[in-house]
Amino acid sequence: MLMLMDIALIASVPATALCRNRVRQSARRLVALPPTSRAFDADTTERRSGQPSFRTICRKVASRNALDPAEADRLQDLAAALLEDLQPRLAKED
C-alpha cells in the first residue's frame, strides 16, 4: 500500500515540488522495488525508444538531480498511468 501512496504523491505534487525531501523518499522506495515488480507493469517504455522509464526518472529524483520540465511532465504522466493501473488491481486483492 505504501507503494501506491508513493506513486500517488509523485503524480499529484506540482512539478516544482518534485525535488522535495518527501518526494525523494518516495522515489527511493520505488527504485528499491525489483524492476519486475508489478507496480511498473503500466510503464510501457521500451529500452531502445530513447525515452526514460519511470524507474530511471525516479532514480534521478532520488539522487537529488534536477529534472528538466519535460522529465518532470513525463514522470508525472507515467505516475498517473501506473496509479490508474494499480488501483483496480489492488482493490480486487483486498
All heavy atoms as an XYZ file, in Angstrom:
724
protein
N       0.818     -1.191      0.000
C       0.000      0.000      0.000
C       0.865      1.259      0.000
O       0.486      2.260     -0.562
C      -0.916     -0.047      1.216
C      -2.111      0.806      1.040
S      -3.014      0.337     -0.431
C      -4.625      0.511      0.121
N       2.017      1.191      0.636
C       2.930      2.334      0.654
C       3.376      2.673     -0.758
O       3.508      3.843     -1.114
C       4.138      2.023      1.545
C       5.082      3.172      1.840
C       4.331      4.324      2.495
C       6.205      2.713      2.739
N       3.567      1.651     -1.579
C       3.965      1.848     -2.962
C       2.917      2.692     -3.681
O       3.253      3.612     -4.429
C       4.127      0.491     -3.638
C       4.174      0.525     -5.132
S       4.086     -1.120     -5.853
C       2.561     -1.756     -5.230
N       1.652      2.412     -3.463
C       0.569      3.145     -4.091
C       0.585      4.606     -3.637
O       0.399      5.519     -4.443
C      -0.766      2.488     -3.755
C      -1.986      2.981     -4.492
C      -1.836      2.740     -5.988
C      -3.224      2.291     -3.983
N       0.827      4.835     -2.370
C       0.885      6.201     -1.852
C       2.091      6.947     -2.423
O       1.992      8.140     -2.713
C       0.915      6.182     -0.323
C      -0.393      5.703      0.246
S      -0.614      5.701      2.045
C       0.964      5.814      2.753
N       3.206      6.262     -2.596
C       4.393      6.887     -3.184
C       4.128      7.321     -4.616
O       4.470      8.434     -5.025
C       5.588      5.935     -3.148
C       6.128      5.714     -1.749
O       5.944      6.593     -0.889
O       6.739      4.653     -1.522
N       3.494      6.454     -5.390
C       3.175      6.782     -6.782
C       2.159      7.923     -6.823
O       2.285      8.843     -7.635
C       2.670      5.537     -7.534
C       3.801      4.508     -7.664
C       2.143      5.921     -8.915
C       3.366      3.166     -8.200
N       1.171      7.886     -5.939
C       0.156      8.948     -5.900
C       0.788     10.290     -5.545
O       0.416     11.324     -6.118
C      -0.936      8.592     -4.891
N       1.730     10.287     -4.638
C       2.412     11.533     -4.264
C       3.143     12.124     -5.465
O       3.012     13.310     -5.772
C       3.395     11.287     -3.121
C       4.250     12.492     -2.725
C       3.384     13.578     -2.094
C       5.347     12.067     -1.771
N       3.882     11.298     -6.173
C       4.635     11.775     -7.335
C       3.687     12.289     -8.411
O       3.959     13.293     -9.060
C       5.560     10.667     -7.868
C       6.694     10.426     -6.867
C       6.125     11.025     -9.238
C       7.561      9.227     -7.165
N       2.555     11.632     -8.584
C       1.597     12.049     -9.612
C       0.888     13.346     -9.254
O       0.492     14.100    -10.138
C       0.563     10.949     -9.831
N       0.763     13.637     -7.966
C      -0.101     14.745     -7.562
C       0.610     16.043     -7.187
O      -0.027     17.088     -7.182
C      -0.973     14.304     -6.390
O      -0.170     14.043     -5.260
N       1.882     15.996     -6.852
C       2.544     17.243     -6.445
C       2.815     18.119     -7.659
O       2.938     17.621     -8.776
C       3.875     16.975     -5.689
C       3.640     16.214     -4.420
C       4.891     16.308     -6.571
N       2.913     19.425     -7.465
C       3.300     20.282     -8.589
C       4.700     19.913     -9.074
O       5.532     19.428     -8.292
C       3.303     21.694     -7.993
C       2.562     21.599     -6.705
C       2.654     20.175     -6.248
N       4.958     20.132    -10.333
C       6.260     19.770    -10.906
C       7.409     20.445    -10.169
O       8.493     19.882    -10.058
C       6.301     20.130    -12.385
N       7.167     21.625     -9.631
C       8.228     22.339     -8.917
C       8.550     21.697     -7.569
O       9.583     21.980     -6.987
C       7.826     23.808     -8.677
O       6.573     23.834     -7.975
C       7.696     24.551     -9.997
N       7.671     20.824     -7.077
C       7.884     20.186     -5.774
C       8.522     18.803     -5.894
O       8.730     18.130     -4.887
C       6.562     20.070     -5.028
N       8.855     18.378     -7.096
C       9.417     17.035     -7.272
C      10.794     16.874     -6.641
O      11.261     15.762     -6.471
C       9.482     16.674     -8.761
C       8.132     16.380     -9.402
C       8.286     16.244    -10.908
C       7.515     15.125     -8.811
N      11.436     17.967     -6.286
C      12.770     17.865     -5.681
C      12.715     17.918     -4.157
O      13.756     17.913     -3.502
C      13.670     18.972     -6.230
S      13.052     20.611     -5.863
N      11.544     17.928     -3.575
C      11.430     17.993     -2.109
C      11.747     16.655     -1.473
O      11.649     15.602     -2.088
C      10.018     18.435     -1.729
C       9.721     19.813     -2.279
C       9.031     20.659     -1.274
N       8.968     22.021     -1.745
C       7.860     22.723     -1.755
N       6.743     22.198     -1.321
N       7.879     23.969     -2.171
N      12.124     16.708     -0.199
C      12.562     15.504      0.523
C      11.528     14.384      0.513
O      11.865     13.227      0.294
C      12.916     15.841      1.969
C      14.270     16.475      2.077
O      15.126     16.296      1.208
N      14.474     17.243      3.136
N      10.277     14.702      0.758
C       9.247     13.663      0.827
C       9.111     12.943     -0.512
O       8.953     11.733     -0.575
C       7.910     14.260      1.233
C       6.843     13.215      1.424
C       5.689     13.808      2.111
N       6.131     14.254      3.426
C       5.461     14.062      4.536
N       4.317     13.462      4.495
N       5.909     14.487      5.686
N       9.187     13.693     -1.593
C       9.094     13.094     -2.925
C      10.344     12.249     -3.197
O      10.250     11.148     -3.741
C       8.909     14.184     -4.013
C       8.898     13.578     -5.397
C       7.636     14.973     -3.752
N      11.505     12.739     -2.797
C      12.747     11.964     -2.980
C      12.689     10.656     -2.196
O      13.144      9.619     -2.675
C      13.961     12.783     -2.561
C      14.447     13.703     -3.651
C      15.880     14.118     -3.433
N      16.116     14.742     -2.149
C      16.075     16.052     -1.926
N      15.788     16.876     -2.899
N      16.329     16.531     -0.734
N      12.123     10.695     -0.986
C      11.992      9.467     -0.196
C      11.078      8.474     -0.905
O      11.367      7.273     -0.956
C      11.444      9.780      1.194
C      12.423     10.489      2.084
C      11.781     10.972      3.380
O      10.563     10.996      3.521
N      12.613     11.380      4.323
N       9.986      8.965     -1.459
C       9.078      8.089     -2.203
C       9.783      7.505     -3.419
O       9.646      6.313     -3.712
C       7.833      8.865     -2.647
O       7.047      9.196     -1.535
N      10.539      8.335     -4.116
C      11.280      7.864     -5.298
C      12.283      6.789     -4.898
O      12.436      5.781     -5.593
C      11.981      9.029     -5.984
N      12.966      6.980     -3.773
C      13.935      5.967     -3.303
C      13.251      4.634     -3.032
O      13.776      3.577     -3.375
C      14.630      6.452     -2.035
C      15.834      7.268     -2.298
C      16.628      7.540     -1.009
N      17.087      8.906     -1.095
C      16.656      9.920     -0.363
N      15.769      9.739      0.576
N      17.114     11.128     -0.549
N      12.089      4.683     -2.377
C      11.362      3.433     -2.080
C      10.940      2.736     -3.370
O      11.008      1.513     -3.479
C      10.145      3.717     -1.201
C      10.475      3.926      0.249
C       9.234      3.905      1.114
N       8.364      5.024      0.862
C       8.388      6.176      1.537
N       9.266      6.344      2.516
N       7.535      7.135      1.249
N      10.502      3.502     -4.352
C      10.079      2.905     -5.612
C      11.254      2.328     -6.391
O      11.138      1.271     -7.000
C       9.338      3.943     -6.462
C       7.974      4.351     -5.906
C       7.449      5.576     -6.627
C       6.988      3.207     -5.996
N      12.392      2.993     -6.356
C      13.584      2.485     -7.049
C      14.079      1.211     -6.370
O      14.640      0.330     -7.020
C      14.683      3.567     -7.094
C      16.020      3.004     -7.545
C      14.263      4.708     -8.016
N      13.828      1.085     -5.073
C      14.279     -0.096     -4.335
C      13.460     -1.347     -4.690
O      13.904     -2.465     -4.432
C      14.198      0.162     -2.831
N      12.292     -1.150     -5.291
C      11.494     -2.309     -5.715
C      12.188     -3.016     -6.868
O      12.872     -2.376     -7.668
C      10.103     -1.859     -6.179
C       9.180     -1.285     -5.125
C       7.934     -0.704     -5.800
C       8.781     -2.336     -4.121
N      12.020     -4.322     -6.989
C      12.633     -5.016     -8.127
C      12.052     -4.504     -9.446
O      10.860     -4.168     -9.509
C      12.264     -6.484     -7.915
C      11.451     -6.551     -6.695
C      11.288     -5.199     -6.112
N      12.861     -4.435    -10.487
C      12.371     -3.932    -11.778
C      11.201     -4.737    -12.337
O      10.420     -4.231    -13.124
C      13.574     -4.043    -12.704
C      14.744     -4.231    -11.836
C      14.258     -4.770    -10.527
N      11.073     -5.968    -11.915
C       9.985     -6.820    -12.399
C       8.725     -6.688    -11.545
O       7.756     -7.401    -11.772
C      10.432     -8.289    -12.400
O      10.872     -8.637    -11.086
C      11.540     -8.513    -13.404
N       8.746     -5.788    -10.580
C       7.589     -5.591     -9.719
C       6.379     -5.208    -10.558
O       6.479     -4.469    -11.525
C       7.884     -4.480     -8.705
O       6.724     -4.153     -8.000
N       5.217     -5.705    -10.179
C       4.020     -5.408    -10.957
C       3.611     -3.950    -10.851
O       2.758     -3.482    -11.574
C       2.874     -6.304    -10.578
C       2.725     -6.458     -9.104
C       1.559     -7.236     -8.757
N       0.913     -6.356     -7.789
C      -0.189     -6.587     -7.206
N      -0.845     -7.651     -7.474
N      -0.682     -5.757     -6.347
N       4.257     -3.206     -9.968
C       3.986     -1.776     -9.877
C       4.351     -1.065    -11.167
O       3.786     -0.025    -11.491
C       4.782     -1.175     -8.720
N       5.268     -1.639    -11.917
C       5.757     -0.987    -13.124
C       5.169     -1.571    -14.406
O       5.614     -1.242    -15.497
C       7.284     -1.060    -13.170
C       7.926     -0.515    -11.933
C       8.646     -1.345    -11.085
C       7.798      0.812    -11.591
C       9.226     -0.852     -9.930
C       8.365      1.314    -10.433
C       9.084      0.482     -9.598
N       4.153     -2.408    -14.294
C       3.551     -3.044    -15.466
C       2.994     -2.045    -16.475
O       3.054     -2.268    -17.672
C       2.429     -4.000    -15.060
C       2.965     -5.281    -14.434
O       4.188     -5.503    -14.501
O       2.151     -6.034    -13.881
N       2.442     -0.936    -16.002
C       1.821      0.033    -16.903
C       2.835      0.916    -17.624
O       2.495      1.618    -18.552
C       0.841      0.916    -16.146
N       4.089      0.881    -17.188
C       5.128      1.659    -17.866
C       5.588      0.868    -19.080
O       6.339     -0.086    -18.965
C       6.293      1.942    -16.926
C       7.361      2.837    -17.541
O       7.191      3.252    -18.711
O       8.347      3.115    -16.859
N       5.123      1.274    -20.230
C       5.419      0.538    -21.450
C       6.611      1.114    -22.204
O       6.785      0.850    -23.389
C       4.190      0.539    -22.378
O       3.839      1.900    -22.656
C       3.019     -0.178    -21.738
N       7.436      1.891    -21.525
C       8.603      2.489    -22.164
C       9.541      1.391    -22.637
O       9.929      0.521    -21.862
C       9.356      3.399    -21.173
O       8.445      4.351    -20.645
C      10.510      4.102    -21.852
N       9.878      1.431    -23.904
C      10.804      0.441    -24.448
C      12.232      0.913    -24.233
O      12.518      2.104    -24.277
C      10.530      0.236    -25.934
C       9.176     -0.387    -26.184
C       8.944     -0.623    -27.662
O       9.918     -0.675    -28.426
O       7.782     -0.752    -28.038
N      13.109     -0.021    -24.002
C      14.503      0.313    -23.728
C      15.146      1.138    -24.829
O      15.896      2.047    -24.576
C      15.313     -0.960    -23.541
C      15.150     -1.559    -22.198
C      16.229     -2.551    -22.028
N      16.652     -2.488    -20.653
C      17.255     -3.449    -20.042
N      17.535     -4.547    -20.679
N      17.603     -3.332    -18.793
N      14.861      0.822    -26.042
C      15.545      1.475    -27.156
C      14.820      2.707    -27.677
O      15.230      3.284    -28.662
C      15.732      0.473    -28.285
C      16.611     -0.663    -27.841
C      16.674     -1.731    -28.865
N      17.287     -2.893    -28.256
C      18.068     -3.713    -28.871
N      18.327     -3.546    -30.129
N      18.583     -4.738    -28.243
N      13.772      3.122    -27.009
C      12.983      4.247    -27.511
C      13.655      5.593    -27.281
O      13.277      6.587    -27.876
C      11.609      4.265    -26.845
O      11.729      4.622    -25.477
N      14.623      5.625    -26.396
C      15.270      6.890    -26.079
C      14.540      7.670    -25.001
O      15.020      8.687    -24.526
N      13.369      7.204    -24.610
C      12.590      7.837    -23.551
C      12.953      7.210    -22.210
O      13.049      5.993    -22.107
C      11.092      7.652    -23.790
C      10.548      8.391    -24.973
C      10.420      9.874    -24.668
O      10.245     10.271    -23.522
N      10.520     10.669    -25.705
N      13.149      8.020    -21.171
C      13.448      7.448    -19.856
C      12.216      6.786    -19.248
O      11.095      7.262    -19.414
C      13.894      8.653    -19.032
C      13.271      9.828    -19.698
C      13.143      9.478    -21.151
N      12.438      5.687    -18.563
C      11.337      4.979    -17.905
C      11.027      5.642    -16.563
O      11.760      6.514    -16.086
C      11.720      3.518    -17.671
O      12.737      3.446    -16.695
N       9.945      5.215    -15.949
C       9.550      5.729    -14.635
C      10.667      5.502    -13.618
O      11.034      6.405    -12.884
C       8.256      5.044    -14.191
C       7.733      5.519    -12.865
C       7.103      6.741    -12.771
C       7.880      4.741    -11.730
C       6.624      7.187    -11.548
C       7.394      5.181    -10.513
C       6.766      6.413    -10.425
N      11.222      4.302    -13.610
C      12.302      3.989    -12.663
C      13.526      4.858    -12.902
O      14.172      5.302    -11.961
C      12.694      2.513    -12.752
C      11.731      1.570    -12.082
C      12.172      0.130    -12.245
N      13.518     -0.115    -11.768
C      13.835     -0.364    -10.511
N      12.911     -0.418     -9.600
N      15.086     -0.604    -10.170
N      13.862      5.108    -14.157
C      15.032      5.917    -14.477
C      14.864      7.344    -13.957
O      15.784      7.901    -13.357
C      15.261      5.943    -16.006
O      15.425      4.605    -16.462
C      16.475      6.763    -16.368
N      13.684      7.907    -14.168
C      13.459      9.271    -13.690
C      13.390      9.297    -12.165
O      13.902     10.225    -11.533
C      12.191      9.877    -14.319
C      12.304      9.874    -15.850
C      11.995     11.313    -13.845
C      11.040     10.290    -16.571
N      12.788      8.278    -11.554
C      12.758      8.194    -10.081
C      14.173      8.112     -9.520
O      14.481      8.722     -8.496
C      11.953      6.985     -9.620
S      10.185      7.266     -9.580
N      15.016      7.362    -10.193
C      16.410      7.248     -9.761
C      17.082      8.621     -9.785
O      17.842      8.977     -8.888
C      17.147      6.259    -10.660
C      18.442      5.772    -10.086
C      19.070      4.665    -10.926
N      18.216      3.485    -10.993
C      17.724      2.962    -12.108
N      17.996      3.498    -13.276
N      16.960      1.897    -12.078
N      16.772      9.409    -10.791
C      17.339     10.747    -10.909
C      16.828     11.649     -9.782
O      17.595     12.404     -9.187
C      16.987     11.345    -12.272
C      17.702     12.611    -12.581
C      17.486     13.031    -14.024
C      18.262     14.295    -14.325
N      18.081     14.732    -15.708
N      15.532     11.557     -9.461
C      14.953     12.337     -8.361
C      15.584     11.914     -7.039
O      15.963     12.756     -6.224
C      13.416     12.165     -8.300
C      12.846     12.746     -7.019
C      12.765     12.801     -9.505
N      15.719     10.610     -6.832
C      16.268     10.089     -5.576
C      17.712     10.518     -5.359
O      18.152     10.691     -4.227
C      16.164      8.568     -5.549
N      18.444     10.707     -6.442
C      19.852     11.098     -6.300
C      20.038     12.617     -6.292
O      21.135     13.108     -6.466
C      20.687     10.475     -7.415
O      20.278     10.981     -8.663
N      18.943     13.325     -6.091
C      18.942     14.783     -5.944
C      19.349     15.539     -7.196
O      19.800     16.669     -7.126
C      19.832     15.216     -4.776
C      19.352     14.719     -3.464
C      20.231     15.187     -2.363
N      19.704     14.712     -1.097
C      19.634     15.453     -0.016
N      20.062     16.679     -0.019
N      19.140     14.959      1.082
N      19.210     14.928     -8.335
C      19.465     15.636     -9.584
C      18.213     16.397     -9.993
O      17.103     15.912     -9.796
C      19.855     14.659    -10.701
C      21.213     14.053    -10.456
O      22.087     14.686     -9.896
N      21.388     12.814    -10.864
N      18.403     17.549    -10.555
C      17.265     18.356    -11.001
C      16.667     17.759    -12.278
O      17.394     17.216    -13.108
C      17.718     19.782    -11.253
N      15.378     17.855    -12.392
C      14.689     17.379    -13.594
C      14.408     18.569    -14.500
O      14.059     19.643    -14.027
C      13.357     16.735    -13.225
C      13.381     15.500    -12.351
C      11.951     15.036    -12.083
C      14.165     14.389    -12.998
N      14.538     18.346    -15.792
C      14.099     19.399    -16.702
C      12.576     19.293    -16.818
O      11.985     18.285    -16.430
C      14.813     19.330    -18.056
C      14.571     18.047    -18.818
O      13.399     17.608    -18.891
O      15.532     17.487    -19.353
N      11.908     20.328    -17.309
C      10.438     20.306    -17.354
C       9.850     19.117    -18.122
O       8.810     18.581    -17.725
C      10.089     21.631    -18.043
C      11.247     22.522    -17.756
C      12.456     21.623    -17.721
N      10.508     18.691    -19.178
C       9.999     17.547    -19.941
C      10.062     16.265    -19.108
O       9.135     15.453    -19.137
C      10.793     17.376    -21.230
N      11.147     16.083    -18.358
C      11.265     14.895    -17.488
C      10.234     14.941    -16.366
O       9.650     13.917    -16.015
C      12.667     14.808    -16.889
C      13.733     14.404    -17.852
C      15.108     14.435    -17.226
O      15.419     15.378    -16.467
O      15.883     13.511    -17.505
N      10.017     16.119    -15.803
C       9.034     16.254    -14.728
C       7.638     15.902    -15.246
O       6.892     15.170    -14.588
C       9.061     17.671    -14.165
N       7.300     16.405    -16.431
C       5.996     16.081    -17.020
C       5.878     14.590    -17.299
O       4.842     13.974    -17.025
C       5.789     16.858    -18.318
C       5.553     18.338    -18.087
O       5.227     18.723    -16.944
O       5.699     19.109    -19.063
N       6.927     14.004    -17.844
C       6.911     12.566    -18.163
C       6.766     11.733    -16.886
O       5.994     10.789    -16.844
C       8.172     12.170    -18.913
C       8.213     10.698    -19.247
C       9.065     10.407    -20.447
N       9.224      8.986    -20.661
C       8.301      8.204    -21.210
N       7.162      8.711    -21.616
N       8.515      6.906    -21.368
N       7.498     12.108    -15.836
C       7.408     11.389    -14.567
C       5.985     11.428    -14.032
O       5.440     10.404    -13.623
C       8.380     11.987    -13.547
C       8.357     11.373    -12.152
C       8.790      9.911    -12.202
C       9.250     12.160    -11.209
N       5.363     12.585    -14.070
C       4.009     12.692    -13.534
C       2.992     11.971    -14.419
O       2.059     11.369    -13.907
C       3.651     14.151    -13.314
C       4.474     14.718    -12.159
C       4.021     16.079    -11.727
O       3.911     16.969    -12.547
N       3.764     16.223    -10.449
N       3.190     12.015    -15.722
C       2.298     11.275    -16.621
C       2.407      9.768    -16.385
O       1.400      9.061    -16.319
C       2.613     11.580    -18.085
C       2.214     12.990    -18.491
O       1.452     13.641    -17.746
O       2.689     13.440    -19.555
N       3.645      9.281    -16.260
C       3.840      7.846    -16.003
C       3.295      7.450    -14.635
O       2.698      6.384    -14.487
C       5.324      7.483    -16.118
C       5.909      7.500    -17.524
C       7.429      7.350    -17.475
C       5.303      6.403    -18.377
N       3.489      8.307    -13.635
C       2.964      8.014    -12.296
C       1.439      7.924    -12.334
O       0.846      7.033    -11.715
C       3.420      9.080    -11.304
N       0.809      8.819    -13.068
C      -0.655      8.776    -13.184
C      -1.103      7.488    -13.877
O      -2.081      6.853    -13.460
C      -1.156      9.997    -13.949
N      -0.390      7.073    -14.918
C      -0.735      5.830    -15.621
C      -0.545      4.619    -14.711
O      -1.382      3.706    -14.691
C       0.116      5.683    -16.876
N       0.544      4.599    -13.952
C       0.788      3.491    -13.018
C      -0.300      3.447    -11.950
O      -0.777      2.377    -11.578
C       2.164      3.625    -12.370
C       3.363      3.453    -13.284
C       4.651      3.739    -12.522
C       3.414      2.066    -13.880
N      -0.689      4.607    -11.472
C      -1.722      4.682    -10.445
C      -3.056      4.164    -10.981
O      -3.743      3.388    -10.307
C      -1.860      6.141     -9.992
C      -2.563      6.421     -8.693
C      -1.895      5.685     -7.540
C      -2.570      7.910     -8.422
N      -3.420      4.567    -12.189
C      -4.657      4.079    -12.806
C      -4.635      2.569    -12.993
O      -5.662      1.903    -12.880
C      -4.871      4.746    -14.161
C      -5.347      6.164    -14.082
C      -5.526      6.776    -15.459
O      -5.739      6.027    -16.433
O      -5.445      8.004    -15.556
N      -3.466      2.027    -13.285
C      -3.331      0.589    -13.492
C      -3.370     -0.175    -12.170
O      -3.961     -1.246    -12.085
C      -2.008      0.307    -14.218
C      -1.807     -1.169    -14.501
O      -2.654     -1.743    -15.218
O      -0.819     -1.737    -14.003
N      -2.758      0.373    -11.147
C      -2.632     -0.340     -9.877
C      -3.890     -0.309     -9.015
O      -4.203     -1.294     -8.352
C      -1.483      0.251     -9.053
C      -0.092     -0.221     -9.401
C       0.932      0.556     -8.598
C       0.055     -1.701     -9.128
N      -4.591      0.795     -8.992
C      -5.732      0.918     -8.087
C      -6.769     -0.184     -8.270
O      -7.163     -0.811     -7.280
C      -6.363      2.300     -8.215
C      -5.575      3.362     -7.495
C      -6.159      4.743     -7.660
O      -6.710      5.077     -8.706
N      -6.022      5.549     -6.633
N      -7.230     -0.474     -9.478
C      -8.221     -1.556     -9.611
C      -7.659     -2.928     -9.224
O      -8.359     -3.740     -8.624
C      -8.593     -1.534    -11.095
C      -8.106     -0.242    -11.631
C      -7.004      0.213    -10.736
N      -6.386     -3.161     -9.556
C      -5.795     -4.471     -9.224
C      -5.662     -4.645     -7.728
O      -5.917     -5.740     -7.212
C      -4.428     -4.629     -9.907
C      -4.565     -4.862    -11.395
C      -3.290     -5.351    -11.993
N      -2.335     -4.278    -12.087
C      -1.024     -4.452    -12.065
N      -0.514     -5.643    -11.945
N      -0.212     -3.436    -12.161
N      -5.275     -3.608     -7.019
C      -5.138     -3.714     -5.578
C      -6.494     -3.799     -4.891
O      -6.629     -4.452     -3.865
C      -4.331     -2.538     -5.028
C      -2.851     -2.530     -5.413
C      -2.178     -1.275     -4.910
C      -2.146     -3.767     -4.863
N      -7.511     -3.159     -5.470
C      -8.856     -3.236     -4.892
C      -9.406     -4.658     -4.980
O     -10.108     -5.133     -4.092
C      -9.780     -2.257     -5.608
N      -9.070     -5.366     -6.078
C      -9.529     -6.753     -6.239
C      -8.888     -7.672     -5.203
O      -9.490     -8.648     -4.779
C      -9.182     -7.258     -7.640
C     -10.053     -6.672     -8.718
C      -9.632     -7.209    -10.069
C     -10.386     -6.534    -11.197
N      -9.940     -6.981    -12.507
N      -7.644     -7.365     -4.826
C      -6.940     -8.213     -3.865
C      -7.462     -8.055     -2.446
O      -7.345     -8.946     -1.644
C      -5.442     -7.905     -3.893
C      -4.772     -8.346     -5.168
C      -3.305     -7.985     -5.198
O      -2.787     -7.441     -4.200
O      -2.675     -8.230     -6.221
N      -8.011     -6.865     -2.131
C      -8.492     -6.612     -0.763
C      -9.747     -7.305     -0.503
O     -10.305     -8.124     -0.394
C      -8.723     -5.114     -0.533
C      -7.409     -4.356     -0.494
O      -6.364     -4.974     -0.284
O      -7.454     -3.126     -0.665
